[in-house]
């Protein structure tokens, strides 16, 4: 990804994360959810799916992984898992903080919301990993 695109992805990630924090800290009576069963869990899932995807795109790969990925001969698959595990840990810790910190605005933390966040982040990491594998396979010489 060129530096201009990288800066744009980072800016989108920061803006989305701030928007998500603000949205989850609005008083409960000001929040409008779709009118179907478990809509709050669907909203949590989608919100953290999107957050997970933009964070995966914005989080820089290690210099060692970049060097392996950019080698022109004998291209070796870059190691993604340490970075993706770290992203999982950071986002799940943030999701827990997000749930716990909603008390002052009259909302209550719920384990089911955090589990929906977990599912969204895991799906995002899975989708990102699959996309990276396809991209690697398409660029592999021979």
C-alpha positions as semicolon CSV with decimal commas, in nm:
position;residue;x (nm);y (nm);z (nm)
1;X;0,000;0,000;0,000
2;X;0,145;0,334;-0,094
3;X;0,197;0,597;0,181
4;X;-0,096;0,813;0,066
5;X;-0,339;0,523;0,082
6;X;-0,193;0,412;0,415
7;X;-0,251;0,757;0,567
8;X;-0,608;0,755;0,438
9;X;-0,674;0,410;0,589
10;X;-0,528;0,521;0,923
11;X;-0,741;0,839;0,918
12;X;-1,055;0,636;0,841
13;X;-0,967;0,392;1,120
14;X;-0,921;0,670;1,377
15;X;-1,240;0,849;1,267
16;X;-1,445;0,528;1,277
17;X;-1,308;0,428;1,618
18;X;-1,393;0,773;1,763
19;X;-1,740;0,759;1,606
20;X;-1,792;0,412;1,754
21;X;-1,688;0,531;2,100
22;X;-1,925;0,829;2,082
23;X;-2,212;0,614;1,954
24;X;-2,168;0,357;2,231
25;X;-2,166;0,627;2,497
26;X;-2,488;0,801;2,401
27;X;-2,760;0,769;2,665
28;X;-2,977;0,461;2,600
29;X;-3,290;0,667;2,535
30;X;-3,113;0,849;2,248
31;X;-3,012;0,530;2,066
32;X;-3,235;0,412;1,783
33;X;-3,192;0,048;1,685
34;X;-3,356;-0,149;1,406
35;X;-3,681;-0,308;1,515
36;X;-3,614;-0,683;1,519
37;X;-3,516;-0,941;1,776
38;X;-3,155;-0,912;1,901
39;X;-3,089;-0,607;1,683
40;X;-2,846;-0,472;1,942
41;X;-2,629;-0,783;1,900
42;X;-2,635;-0,747;1,522
43;X;-2,531;-0,383;1,557
44;X;-2,245;-0,484;1,791
45;X;-2,133;-0,758;1,551
46;X;-2,132;-0,531;1,244
47;X;-1,969;-0,240;1,429
48;X;-1,679;-0,455;1,547
49;X;-1,655;-0,638;1,214
50;X;-1,594;-0,302;1,046
51;X;-1,358;-0,188;1,324
52;X;-1,162;-0,513;1,294
53;X;-1,128;-0,478;0,917
54;X;-1,007;-0,118;0,923
55;X;-0,765;-0,191;1,208
56;X;-0,624;-0,491;1,018
57;X;-0,569;-0,269;0,715
58;X;-0,419;0,017;0,918
59;X;-0,198;-0,183;1,158
60;X;0,149;-0,195;1,007
61;X;0,314;-0,526;0,937
62;X;0,651;-0,581;1,103
63;X;0,955;-0,474;0,903
64;X;1,061;-0,840;0,889
65;X;0,726;-0,940;0,734
66;X;0,744;-0,652;0,487
67;X;1,094;-0,753;0,385
68;X;0,986;-1,112;0,325
69;X;0,676;-1,001;0,136
70;X;0,870;-0,765;-0,091
71;X;1,149;-1,007;-0,182
72;X;1,153;-1,062;-0,555
73;X;1,299;-1,411;-0,557
74;X;1,167;-1,706;-0,360
75;X;0,874;-1,508;-0,223
76;X;0,794;-1,632;0,124
77;X;0,451;-1,592;0,278
78;X;0,462;-1,309;0,534
79;X;0,385;-1,404;0,895
80;X;0,052;-1,241;0,982
81;X;-0,049;-1,429;1,293
82;X;0,150;-1,241;1,559
83;X;0,003;-0,914;1,431
84;X;-0,350;-1,054;1,402
85;X;-0,337;-1,204;1,751
86;X;-0,225;-0,868;1,886
87;X;-0,510;-0,696;1,699
88;X;-0,754;-0,949;1,850
89;X;-0,624;-0,882;2,202
90;X;-0,631;-0,503;2,161
91;X;-0,982;-0,494;2,014
92;X;-1,129;-0,734;2,268
93;X;-0,972;-0,536;2,553
94;X;-1,116;-0,219;2,400
95;X;-1,459;-0,385;2,363
96;X;-1,451;-0,478;2,734
97;X;-1,349;-0,122;2,826
98;X;-1,625;0,011;2,600
99;X;-1,889;-0,204;2,772
100;X;-1,769;-0,126;3,125
101;X;-1,739;0,249;3,065
102;X;-2,103;0,292;2,957
103;X;-2,238;0,309;3,314
104;X;-2,216;0,688;3,354
105;X;-2,450;0,740;3,057
106;X;-2,719;0,506;3,187
107;X;-2,627;0,198;2,987
108;X;-2,532;-0,135;3,135
109;X;-2,246;-0,361;3,029
110;X;-2,364;-0,694;2,894
111;X;-2,164;-1,007;2,828
112;X;-2,377;-1,082;2,521
113;X;-2,273;-0,747;2,369
114;X;-1,906;-0,826;2,430
115;X;-1,951;-1,171;2,276
116;X;-2,108;-1,012;1,968
117;X;-1,806;-0,778;1,953
118;X;-1,578;-1,083;1,981
119;X;-1,760;-1,254;1,693
120;X;-1,731;-0,942;1,475
121;X;-1,358;-0,903;1,541
122;X;-1,292;-1,275;1,478
123;X;-1,484;-1,261;1,148
124;X;-1,291;-0,948;1,046
125;X;-0,958;-1,117;1,117
126;X;-1,069;-1,428;0,929
127;X;-1,181;-1,223;0,627
128;X;-0,861;-1,017;0,632
129;X;-0,647;-1,329;0,657
130;X;-0,832;-1,496;0,367
131;X;-0,791;-1,180;0,156
132;X;-0,419;-1,170;0,237
133;X;-0,379;-1,538;0,142
134;X;-0,554;-1,480;-0,192
135;X;-0,344;-1,171;-0,256
136;X;-0,026;-1,362;-0,173
137;X;-0,124;-1,654;-0,397
138;X;-0,204;-1,419;-0,687
139;X;0,136;-1,245;-0,655
140;X;0,339;-1,561;-0,610
141;X;0,579;-1,620;-0,897
142;X;0,552;-1,937;-1,101
